[in-house]
Amino acid sequence: MPGPLDVAAMLAAATRDLRDPDDLDATLHTIVTVARDSIPSVDHVGISLAHRDGTVTTTAASDDFVVELDLLQYDMGEGPCLHAMGTEPVVRVEDAATETRWPRFMPEAVRRGVRSQMGVRLYADAQTFGALNLYSVSSNVVTDEAEQLAELFAMHVALVLGQARRVENLNTALASRKVIGLALGLVMERHSLDEDTAFAYLTRLSATTETKLRDVAADLVEQHHTRVRSGREGGAAEPDLPSQETPPPMQVHPRRS
């Protein structure tokens, strides 16, 4: 079984090159596999994510056993995983057959072979992402060493998820900036406006239609592409609009975020 230094090295290698969603999936799968192979008496490991709509899903699992047990908790609305997310950051279940805290889930888990279990909250950047789930079918005991290692793995998972969230937010911001820039250029060119006046027009259009600025911009860019495509198909170029200090109203379709 790997020692603490070996575990730290494997975790560092798993998280070093996280750049996109594919990397995230591979990284989380590596972490649950290493956790299963490194934590004493733990046989199955999974990562549950809590979503803004209140649902919980398993995003990485060492095997199908994890998925089955996780789904039981989600369907029943109880269990160490959910308890760790909302109530107690580290949940230890020893001698699962005598556990009474989750009267619907535990008997079903025991029937499937669970003898002990842990749920550890995934928490970073002042937010809870979900929980790390660890199941044992070989031991009724959760040692202090096992708990400490589980917390170490949970910390790394939370850091990976926090990094992925920041990358996602950055990519969204960059995409919004790009489309706003395109819309700004279209308004400036079509109406012979300077940048400040064109931007003021876009923000006024956003406020008037109660639509986010990036959605206003995306709608205007899409209208432009539609006119260009229509012109090519019909053999006519897009007509020039008269230059004026304040652009005429343009149709914008409010979007739900």
SULZI-V597057 format. One record per residue. SS is DSSP state (h for helix, s for strand, l for the rest). OMEGA is omega in whole degrees, -180 to 180 (* if undefined). Layout:
SS_OMEGA / SS_OMEGA
//
This chain:
l_-178 / l_175 / l_-178 / h_-179 / h_178 / h_179 / h_180 / h_180 / h_180 / h_178 / h_179 / h_179 / h_-178 / h_-174 / h_-171 / l_-170 / l_180 / l_-178 / l_-176 / l_-177 / h_178 / h_176 / h_-179 / h_-180 / h_-179 / h_-179 / h_-180 / h_178 / h_178 / h_-178 / h_-178 / h_178 / h_179 / h_179 / h_180 / h_-176 / h_-173 / h_-174 / l_-176 / l_174 / l_176 / l_-175 / l_-176 / s_-177 / s_177 / s_179 / s_177 / s_178 / s_176 / s_-178 / l_-176 / l_-179 / l_178 / l_179 / l_177 / s_179 / s_176 / s_-175 / s_176 / s_-178 / s_179 / l_-179 / l_-177 / h_178 / h_179 / h_-178 / h_-179 / h_-179 / h_177 / h_-179 / h_176 / h_180 / h_-179 / h_-177 / h_-178 / h_180 / l_180 / l_178 / l_-178 / h_180 / h_-178 / h_179 / h_179 / h_-180 / h_-169 / h_-172 / l_-173 / l_-171 / l_177 / s_-178 / s_177 / s_175 / s_176 / l_-176 / l_-172 / h_-177 / h_-180 / h_-179 / l_-176 / l_-174 / l_-178 / l_-168 / l_178 / l_-175 / h_-170 / h_178 / h_179 / h_178 / h_179 / h_179 / h_179 / l_173 / l_-179 / l_178 / l_174 / s_-172 / s_172 / s_170 / s_-178 / s_-178 / s_174 / s_-171 / s_176 / s_179 / l_177 / l_177 / s_178 / s_-179 / s_-177 / s_-179 / s_172 / s_-177 / s_-178 / s_-177 / s_174 / s_174 / l_-175 / l_-176 / l_175 / l_-172 / l_171 / l_-177 / l_176 / h_178 / h_179 / h_179 / h_-179 / h_178 / h_178 / h_178 / h_177 / h_179 / h_179 / h_179 / h_-180 / h_178 / h_-180 / h_179 / h_178 / h_180 / h_177 / h_178 / h_179 / h_178 / h_179 / h_178 / h_179 / h_180 / h_179 / h_180 / h_178 / h_179 / h_180 / h_178 / h_178 / h_179 / h_-179 / h_-177 / h_176 / h_178 / h_178 / h_180 / h_179 / h_179 / h_179 / h_-180 / h_180 / h_-176 / h_-174 / h_-175 / h_177 / l_-179 / l_172 / l_-173 / h_-178 / h_-179 / h_179 / h_180 / h_178 / h_178 / h_180 / h_-180 / h_177 / h_178 / h_177 / h_-179 / h_-177 / h_-177 / h_-178 / l_-179 / l_179 / l_-176 / h_-178 / h_179 / h_173 / h_-179 / h_-179 / h_180 / h_180 / h_178 / h_179 / h_176 / h_179 / h_-180 / h_179 / h_179 / h_179 / h_179 / h_180 / h_179 / h_179 / h_-179 / h_-178 / h_179 / l_-180 / l_180 / l_177 / l_-177 / l_176 / l_176 / l_180 / l_177 / l_178 / l_-174 / l_178 / l_-177 / l_176 / l_178 / l_177 / l_-177 / l_176 / l_-179 / l_179 / l_-178 / l_173 / l_179 / l_*
//
